[in-house]
Each structure stands twice: as structure tokens, then as C-alpha cells.
Amino acid sequence: MLELSVIRNNPEDVKKRLAVKHFQQLSLVDDIIALDQQRRSLQQSHDDALNKGKTLAREIGDLFKQGKQAEAESLKVQSATIKEQSQGYQEQLRTVEDKLRETLVLLPNLPHSSVPEGNSPEDNPVVRQGGTIPTLADDAKPHWELAEQYNIISFELGTKITGAGFPVYIDKGARLQRALINFFLDEARDAGYTELQVPHLVNEMSAFGTGQLPDKEGQMYFANADHFYLIPTAEVPLTNVYRDTIVKEGEFPIQLTGYTPCFRREAGSYGKHVRGLNRLHQFDKVEIVQIQHPDKSYVAFEEMVRHVESLLQKLGLVYRIITLCGGDASFAAALTYDFETYSTAQKRWLEVSSVSNFETFQTNRMKLRFKDKETKKTRLAHSLNGSALALPRIVATLLENNQTPEGIVIPEVLRKYTGFDIIS
């Protein structure tokens, strides 16, 4: 949620920056300004009435002490009227504050100044690229055919048990999943992240805190009997660990990591581009989260980008890093870099990670603050997160790019985790 002071102090700049995200409801900014002015006016009237009531109470007390009963009774009538006015102001103020809050949550985060204008993924500029695209045999297979050939993933069993988008990993396929999770967690630990095991269901306040509600309500699975949401990413529970918290400045950087399954409805996702592991309703992911001092969050952002990049390099995958343009940026992020790996068999790039800086957008919703040593004032921290990494498309490209006539070769860094060198 945007800070009200930012909107109040420069509404035209806010509109200009929101336009980079192609946000169509710019009139909401004017609505917020008007509601804020109304709120402040009502607050002033309420405060004035309270102060006047206190003054009258003292005067009434003095008059009673002086034996001026009639004058005191007259002022008591006036005091009752002021008290009634004060209660009216308070009720109006509560209504306006609720409306202001409801309107504020409709605004997306402001994009960072480096975010390029653009309308779609085709407009996302490449930051850099690494690795060499391997040359495969003419009869190279996509991962869903390899999965069947080596009996390591069954899409049919998943459909039987649950439905499409819930694969079953078998034998070496399951061990490869576990190997990747452990590798990613160990790498995060070595980079200074503290591992947490967190719930896979969250309450409404947690989903609101990280921006999933009300923006992505239709994309989450909902357990209506208990009013819990299945997490779409570990970002939600990890970041909410610090909801309603004032941290000490000396605690920065707060670095958390965790493995969880992720659940996404992916409504409306059909076609060849979502075949196999390309898009699932349940998948595994290791997440990294940072809570940072505002002055250091973009240094932390680059560190997180380099961490994800190092994972792809160690796995020997071809990758590229792109900046999400305004039209492709998420509701909550100020700046996002996406990572894509190249699927040689499918001849297309597949997104495997997003690293984002949310600045104060999430922390304002969560009331996640710190005490500034210099000013002694309470300020909002910055929050960041990144996929390090999401498994499905990593597995897809590992299977496809490492296929040989003898079998699928396992990257060297994973072999101590898998216990085997090849799937054959």
C-alpha cells in the first residue's frame, strides 16, 4: 500500500509513475486526496470539540465550587451539545477513514525510475545473458516425453489423484526434486539466509500484507471453512513473520529462506505453452526474503540477483535476466528482474525466478517498521524477495538440455544430493 504522505505531497508525480504501469484508474489519486482532506478536516473538528469540552468541564467545576449553580447548569447543556457533536465527528471520521483505506489498497506500487515503459513481455529489455545453448540431436525430446521414457514423472497419475497440473514424481524424479531443494537451501544458508519451516496456509491478514489480497484473490486456493488461503509462494508466510513488528536498525539485513510447495489456480491457462511442467497448480520452490533498511535495499536487490544467477551458473543452465516493463510489472513490486532458462528441446525461454523490491508497499500494509538511529523516528522498512529457485521449469530445462543417447546427465553440483550421475 502506498504511503499516504507520498500521494499527498506530490499527486501529479504519483499519477505519472502509475501511468508507467498502465494503471487506468488515475482518478483514484484525486479521490484519495479529497478523502484525506475530508479526514483531516473532520479530525480537526473532532479535536476542537474535545478541547472545548474539556475547557467547559473545568469551567463547570469552578462554577459549582463558587456556588453558581444556574450558570453551571447552563454550561452543562452546552457541554452536552458539544459532546454530541464530537461523537458525530467521530462517526463521520470512522466512515471516511474506512473509505480512504479501501481506496488506497486499489493503487499498485509506484515503479522504480529504472522501469521502462512497455505493454507486454515482448517489451522487457534483457539485462544480461549467460551460458551457451547446447546442440542436441535432431530427435531430442521435450521433458514430458523424457519423463515418460524414464518413468520419473507421471502427469497421468497426478490427473487421476487430483487433476491436471498436479504431477507425481517417481523414483529418480522424486530424488532429483529433493536434491534441488536441498541444494538451493544450502546455497541460501551459505549466503547468510536463515532457514524457516513455515505454514502452507495463511490467514487473510497475511495474504493482504504481501499484496495477494485483494489483487490476486481469484488465483489462490481458499479453504473456506477456516478462512485460510493456500500459499502461492513462501514469500507470504516468510515476510509476515515480521508483520506488526518494530525491528531494531541493527538487525538489518534480515535474511530468510524457506522451502514450501506453492499452490496456484492458474485460471485460464491452457495450450501447448503450459504443457508438462511449464505451468502447474502445485509446485516446489525455495524462496529468499530480505527485510532491509531503505537506504540499502537496492544494494540488497543486486545481491539477490547475483545469488539467483549463481545458482543457474552452477547448474550449467543457459539463462537470461530481463527487467519487467511497466505493463508487465506486478501490482506490488517497484522493480522486478525475471530469470529465464532456455529450453533447447522446446526452443523457448521459460521463466524460473523473479527477484523484486517492494520498497515500503508491503511493509506499510504489514506495519513493519524500525526505529531510525539518527532521527529517533519510526520508519517503514523495505521488503524484497526472490525465487531461488522454482523447481518445475528448472527440472524441465535440466532434463531437456542434458539429454544424451545414454540418458540424462545430472549436473555435478547435484550429484552428492541425488546419489546418482545419470538417469537412464
N, C-alpha and C positions, 0 to 999 in steps of 0.2 A: 504494500500500500504506500502510495506516495506521501511524503510528509506534507502536511497542510501548509506549513510555512513556505515551502518551495513554491507551491501553487499561488499562495497569497502574494508573495514578493515579486513574482515575475510570470504572470499568467500567459502572456503572449509567447514567451520563450518556451513554456511548457507545451503550448499548442504546436509550436513549430517543431519541437522534438517528437511529440506524439505523431505528427504527420509523417515522420520518417518511418514509423511503424505502420503507416497507412490506417491509423485509427480514425474511424469515421465519425465518432460522436464527440467532436471537439467542443460542442456546446455544453457538454458536461462540466468543462472547466469553468465556464461562466456561471453555471448552476451552483457549483461548489463555492465560488467567490461570493455569490449572493447569499447562500445559506450560511457561510462563515460570518458575513457582515450581520445577518439577522441574529445569529447565535451570539455574537459579541455584544450587540445592542441589547438583547434580552438579558445577557449576563450582567451588563452594566445596570440595567433597570432593576434586576433582582438584587444586586449588591447594594444599590442605593436604597431600595426598600428595606433591606435588612438593617443597614446602618441607621436609617431614620427610625425604624422600630426600636433599635437599641437605645437611641437617644431619647425617644419618648418614654421608654421604660424607666430610664433614670429620672426623667422629669416627673413622671407619675409617682415614683418612690419618694422623691423630695417633697412633692406637694402633700402626700399623705403624712409625711413626718411633720410638715408645717401645719397640719390640721386643715388644709384647704381641700376638703372633701369634694365639693362641687366641681372645682377646676380639675381635680384628678380624674373624676368620673367622666368629664367631658373629653379629656385626653385619651381615656381608655377606649372610648368609642372610635376615636381617630386611629388609635393603635390597632384596633380590630380590623378596620378597613384596610390599613397598610399591610397587615398580616395576610389578609385575603388576597390583596394584590400580589404580594410576594409569592404565595402559593400558585397563583395563576401564571406568573412569570416562570416559575419552576416547571410547571407542567408544559408550557409552551417550549421552554428551553429543552426539555427532555425529548419532545417531539422533533424539534429542529435538529438536535444532535443525532438522533437516530437516522433521520433523513440524510444528514450530511455524511454519516458513516456509510450508509447504504450506497450513496453516490460515489464516495471516494473509492470503494472497492471495485468499481466498474472501470477505473482507469488503469491501463497497463503501466509497467515501469517505463521510465524515460530511457531511451537508448543512449549508450555511451557516444561521445563525439566521434569515435572512430568507426561507428557502424555505418556502412554505406547504404545509400538509398537503393531500393530494388523491390521487385514484386514477388519473386519466386526463387526456388533453389537454383535456377539457372543463372541468377544474378549474384550468387555468392562467390566472392573472389577467393582464390587459392592463396593461402599464406605461404605454405611450402609443401614439398613432397619428398618422400624418401623411399628407398628400396628400388629394386629392379623387377619388373614384371617377368615372371618365369615363362619359358617357352614350353608349352605342353604338347603332347601328342595330338594328332588330329582327332582321335577318338576319345579325348578327355571328357570326363563325365561331370555333371553338376553334383553338388553334395547330396541331394536327395537320392540320386541313383547310387552313389558310393555308399550311402548309409544302408541301402537295401542290399547291395552287393556284399558288404562285410558284416551285415547284421549288427549294426552298432546303434541305430536309431530306428524306431518304428513309429511312423506317423499314423498308421492304421490302428495300432493298439491304443494310442492316445485318443483317437476319434471314438473308438469303441468304449473306452473307460469314461471319457468326459465329453470330448467334441473336438472339432478341428482347432489346431493351434495349441494343443497340449501333448507334445511328443513324449514318448517313452525312450529313455536312453538305456542301452543294453551292454553289459559286459565292458568291453574296452571303450565303448562310447560313454558309459557312466563314469568309468575311471578317468577318462580324458576331461570330463566336466569337473570332477573333483580335483584333478591336477591343476586345471586352470584357476579354480577358485583359490586353492592353497597358494599357488604361485603369486597371484595378484595380491592376496592378503599379506604374504610375506614381504613382497616388494613395498607395499604401503607401510608396513611396520618398519622396514629398514629406512624409509623416507621420513619417519618421525610421527606417523599416524597411530593413534590408539585404537585398537580394535574393540568394537562393541557388538554384542548379540542383542538385537532389538526386536520388538514385536512386529509381526507381519500384518496386524490390523491396527488401525489408529482411529481416534475419535474425531469428531467434526472440527474441534479447535485445532488439532494438529494439521489436518488437511487444509484448513483455512490459513494457518500460519505460514506454510510454504507456498501458498498460491494455487493449490489444486482446486480449492473451492473459492468462489463459485465458478471459476473459469473452465475446469475440466471435469465437472461433476458427471457428465454422461460417459466419460471414458474410464471411470473407476467402477469396480465391482463393489456392491453395497450389501452388507449384512443387516437387513432392515430390522430384524427382531431386537438386535442390540445397538443399532445405530452406529455400527463400525464400518470403516472402509478398508478394503484390502489394498495394501500399499502398491502404487505404481512404480516406486523406486525407494531405495533405502534412504534417500535424501530426506524423506518426510520424517520418519522417526529419529534419524540421527540429528537433524537440525533442531527438532523440537525438544531434544534433551535440554536445551538452554532456553526454552520458552519461559517468559516471566522471570527472567534472571538478570541481575546486575553483576557482571563479572568484573574482576579486578584487571586493570590495564596490564599488570604484569603477567597475567595468564595468557596473553596473546603470544604466538598464534595458537588457537585451539584447533587441533587436527584430529579428526575422527575418521575411522573407516569401518565398514561392515559388509558382510555378505548377506544377501536375502534373495529369496525368489521375488519376482515382480509380477504384478497382475494388471493387465490392461485389456479392456474390452475391444479396442481397435475397431470400433463400429464403422462399417462401410469399407473395410479393407478387403478387396478381392482382386483376382487377376494373377497373371504369371509372376509379377514382381514381388508377390508375397508368398511364393511357393516355398515349401520346405521350412528351413529355419529363418527365412528372410523376415517374417513377421509372425510373432506368437502371442498368445494370450497369457501364457505363463513362461517366464524365463529367469535364468540366474544372472546375477550381476553383483560385482563388488563396487561399492561407492566410496568416494573420498569427499569429505566435507571440511571446510575451514570456516571458523569464526575469527574475523580479523579486525585490527584497527583500521579505520577508514583511510588513513594515510598510507597503509601498506598493502591494501587489498589487491591492487593491480600488479604489484610485485609478486604477491602470492598467486595470482591468476597465472602469470607466466611460469611460475614454478610448477603449478599443477599441470599446465600444458606440457611442460618438458617431462614430467613424470609419466603421463599417459603415452607420450611419444616414445619414451624409453622402453615401455612395455612392448609396443609394436615392433621396435627395433630388435629387442631380444627374442621375439617370436619369429623374426625374419619375414615379416609381412610387408607388402607394398602398401604405403599409406599416403594420404594427403590430409592437410589441415585447411579448413576453409572458415571464413568469417561469415556468420549468418547476417544477411542483409536485413533491412528494416521490415520488409514484407514477409520474411521467413523466420524472424525472431520470435521467441516465445513471449507470452504475456508478462512473465515475472522477471525475465533477465534483462540486465543492462547491456551485457556483452556476452556472446557465445561463440566459441570455436567448436566446430564439429570435426570429428576424425572419421575418415572413411578408409576402408581397405579395398583393394582391387580383387574382385573375383575373376580369375582368369577363365574359368570354365563358363561363367555366365556373361563374361565380358561387360561388367558393370561395377561401379563403385557402390559399396554398402556402408552405411553409417554404423559405426561401432561405439562411438562415445561423443558426449557433449560436455564441455567444460564451460561453466557460466559464472559470472559475477553478478550478484543480485543487488549489490550495494546495500541500501537500507530498506529495500522493498519488503523483504521477508521479515527482517528484524523489527520493523515498525509494526507489522501485524502481530509479531510474537512478543513485543515489548522486551526485546533482547538488547540490553544496554550495558554501558561501562562508565565508570567514573573517571573523567579526564584529569590527569595529574596536574596539568598546568592551570586549567580554568576552574577546576574543582566542580564542574558541572557534569550532569549525566548526559551522555550522548548515545545515539544508536550505533551499534557495531555493524560491520559488513559481513554478509554471508556469501559463501562460494561453494560450489560442488562440481563433481565430475564423475563420469563413469570410468572406472579403472579396473576392469572393463566389463561391458555387457558381453555375455558368452555366445549367444546364438550365431551371430554373423562372424564372430571370431572363429568359431568352430567351422562354419561354412567355408570360409576362405582357407583355413588351415587344411581342411580335407581336400579342397579342390586344387589349391596351389602346390600341395606336397604329394600329389598322387604320382605314382611311378608304376611300371609294369609289375614290380614286386609287391607293391602295397602302398600305404600312406605313411610317409616318414614323419615321425614325431620330432618337433624342434628340440634341440639339445637341452635347452633350459627346463623343459618339462619332464625329461626322462627320469629324473630322480623322484618325481611325483607320480608318474604313471607306472613305472616299473617295467616298461617295455619301450622299444625303439621304433617299432613299426606295427601298423595294423594291416594284417594280411589274411 
